[in-house]
Amino acid sequence: MKKILSYFWPLKSRFHSKFSGWLEITWLNGKKLLNSKNTNYSYGSLQKVLRYGLSEVKFRPDDKVLLLGMGGGSIIKVLREEYKHKGQIAAVEIDPVVIEVAEKEFGIRALKDIKIIHADALSYVQNTNESFKLIIIDLFIDKNVPEECFSVDFWEKISKLSEPKAQIIFNAGMDLRSDQKIREIISKQERHFDFILLENVMGRNTLLLALKKMVNV
Ligand SMILES: C[S@@+](CC[C@H](N)C(=O)[O-])C[C@H]1O[C@@H](n2cnc3c(N)ncnc32)[C@H](O)[C@@H]1O
């Protein structure tokens, strides 16, 4: 019923989040979205941006995936349903309210081999000993990406978690006025990764794709 009504006017329910202020489930044109105050978190434009990122990298159905910033899990659905990906996905999310929404509203628990980790992704990368073949970095608080995601320390950790030839998709931000911070990642990490910078993805987003080298030089 909600699905049908949403073709005539958007239906919204809002709830408080300690991290994002408030979040909203919106039904629009028959589709359920997760939005923050100023942007889409899951199943709307964000999903399109990450779907485009996935189309630009190579991975196999059994590759082990790390998703930093689970949100409602819309890219997990793309991996499972559109790419027939079957490998384990570790999804890290700081906000317990978002985890509950992903479970109750978007049915994330029904998908097999998804390990949901309730943690700060910045601490998680410091402490884990696991390694991955595909890493998606999609950390936003409303419209902003945490500054730490541009630091040398963070990228050194990402390099350690990356298997040889691993692919990284970094959703680096929206409406970026300068790409200085991204240029610094590229220049400081070129011994670990080959990079491709994609700008104006879906008009607003910047994606940084990184391919882990076989051997660090
Ligand atoms: C754009 S949404 C992620 C959407 C998701 N990747 C998808 O496919 O639907 C960004 C998420 O990052 C989470 N986040 C922000 N900072 C974080 C942090 N330091 N550690 C873990 N999650 C964080 C937010 O709570 C939010 O749920």
Ligand as a Chemical Component Dictionary entry (heavy atoms), coordinates in Angstrom:
data_LIG
# 
_chem_comp.id                   LIG 
_chem_comp.type                 NON-POLYMER 
_chem_comp.pdbx_formal_charge   0 
_chem_comp.three_letter_code    LIG 
# 
loop_
_chem_comp_atom.comp_id 
_chem_comp_atom.atom_id 
_chem_comp_atom.alt_atom_id 
_chem_comp_atom.type_symbol 
_chem_comp_atom.charge 
_chem_comp_atom.model_Cartn_x 
_chem_comp_atom.model_Cartn_y 
_chem_comp_atom.model_Cartn_z 
_chem_comp_atom.pdbx_ordinal 
LIG C1  C1  C 0  26.263 6.893 2.755  1  
LIG S1  S1  S 1  25.929 5.894 4.140  2  
LIG C2  C2  C 0  26.471 4.284 3.616  3  
LIG C3  C3  C 0  25.580 3.674 2.579  4  
LIG C4  C4  C 0  25.901 2.222 2.270  5  
LIG N1  N1  N 0  27.264 2.035 1.852  6  
LIG C5  C5  C 0  24.956 1.569 1.292  7  
LIG O1  O1  O 0  25.443 0.829 0.422  8  
LIG O2  O2  O -1 23.751 1.768 1.388  9  
LIG C6  C6  C 0  27.241 6.352 5.211  10 
LIG C7  C7  C 0  27.262 5.560 6.510  11 
LIG O3  O3  O 0  28.544 5.711 7.126  12 
LIG C8  C8  C 0  28.324 5.581 8.524  13 
LIG N2  N2  N 0  29.525 6.094 9.203  14 
LIG C9  C9  C 0  29.964 7.370 9.259  15 
LIG N3  N3  N 0  31.121 7.444 9.961  16 
LIG C10 C10 C 0  31.419 6.164 10.334 17 
LIG C11 C11 C 0  32.496 5.592 11.049 18 
LIG N4  N4  N 0  33.505 6.326 11.529 19 
LIG N5  N5  N 0  32.505 4.249 11.234 20 
LIG C12 C12 C 0  31.499 3.463 10.735 21 
LIG N6  N6  N 0  30.435 3.967 10.060 22 
LIG C13 C13 C 0  30.399 5.302 9.860  23 
LIG C14 C14 C 0  27.062 6.407 8.749  24 
LIG O4  O4  O 0  26.454 6.106 9.988  25 
LIG C15 C15 C 0  26.231 5.996 7.538  26 
LIG O5  O5  O 0  25.377 4.933 7.852  27 
# 
loop_
_chem_comp_bond.comp_id 
_chem_comp_bond.atom_id_1 
_chem_comp_bond.atom_id_2 
_chem_comp_bond.value_order 
_chem_comp_bond.pdbx_ordinal 
LIG C1  S1  SING 1  
LIG S1  C2  SING 2  
LIG S1  C6  SING 3  
LIG C2  C3  SING 4  
LIG C3  C4  SING 5  
LIG C4  N1  SING 6  
LIG C4  C5  SING 7  
LIG C5  O1  DOUB 8  
LIG C5  O2  SING 9  
LIG C6  C7  SING 10 
LIG C7  O3  SING 11 
LIG C7  C15 SING 12 
LIG O3  C8  SING 13 
LIG C8  N2  SING 14 
LIG C8  C14 SING 15 
LIG N2  C9  SING 16 
LIG N2  C13 SING 17 
LIG C9  N3  DOUB 18 
LIG N3  C10 SING 19 
LIG C10 C11 SING 20 
LIG C10 C13 DOUB 21 
LIG C11 N4  SING 22 
LIG C11 N5  DOUB 23 
LIG N5  C12 SING 24 
LIG C12 N6  DOUB 25 
LIG N6  C13 SING 26 
LIG C14 O4  SING 27 
LIG C14 C15 SING 28 
LIG C15 O5  SING 29 
# 
